[in-house]
Amino acid sequence: MSARRAVGGSRYLYDSFEAAQARIDAQERVFEARKEALEFRMVRLEQAVERLERRLWLAVYGVAAGVLMHGALALVQITT
């Protein structure tokens, strides 16, 4: 609208450009919304992976402690 008023001319000359610009603007808004949703999901996935990693390390340390405890008990039984 503003281009037509500033320059003048037929509305048919500028209407197609305004419709195209409106489509581009709508696509940009959709893209931004999808980008925000994707970033939100990525943050949640990263948090889930970090929690899983902590649980796995806890399990590894638990198994290692169990093996060491079993070895220590075997040594105690041998020495007594």
N, C-alpha and C positions, 0 to 999 in steps of 0.2 A: 504494500500500500504506500509506504513512504517513498519508494523509488518512483512510483507513478506520479505522485503529487509534486515531487521535486523536479522531475524532468518534464512531465506531461505526456500525453499520448493516450492511446487506446488501452482499455483495461485488458483486452485480449492479448496485448503484447506482453503484459507483466503477470497475468494470472497463472500461466504455466510455471513461471519461475517461483512464484510464491507457493504454489502447491508442492513443487519439488523441494523447496527449502523447508516447508512444513514436514514433509516426509523425512528429510534428513534429520531435522530436529527431533522428531519422534524416534527415529532409529538410534540417535545418540542417547536419548533418555533410556530407551530399552537396554542399550549396551551398558550404560552406567549401572542400571539396576541389576543386570546379570553379573556385572563385574563385582559389585558389592556383595551379592549373594555368594559368588564363588569365593571371594576372600573370606567371608564368614565361615563357609564350609571348610576351607583350607586351614583356618585357625583351629577349628574344632577337631579336624583330623590330626593336626600336629599335636594338640593337647592329648588326644587319645593315644597317639604313638608314644609320647613321652610317658604317660601312665603305664602303658604296656611295657615299655623298656624298664621302668623302675621295678615293676613286678617280676620281670624276667631276671633282672640282676639279683633281686631278693631271693628268688628261687635258686639261682646259681650259688649264691653265698650260703644259702641254707643247706644245699646238697654238699658243698665243700666242707661246711662245718660238721655235718653228719659223718662224712668220710674221715675227717681228722679226728673226730670224737671216737669213732669206731677203731681207728688205728691206735689212738692213745689208750683206749681200754684194752686192746689186744696186747700192747706193750706192758701195761700194768699187770695183766694176767700172766704174762711170760715171766716177769721179774718176781712175782710172788709165788 
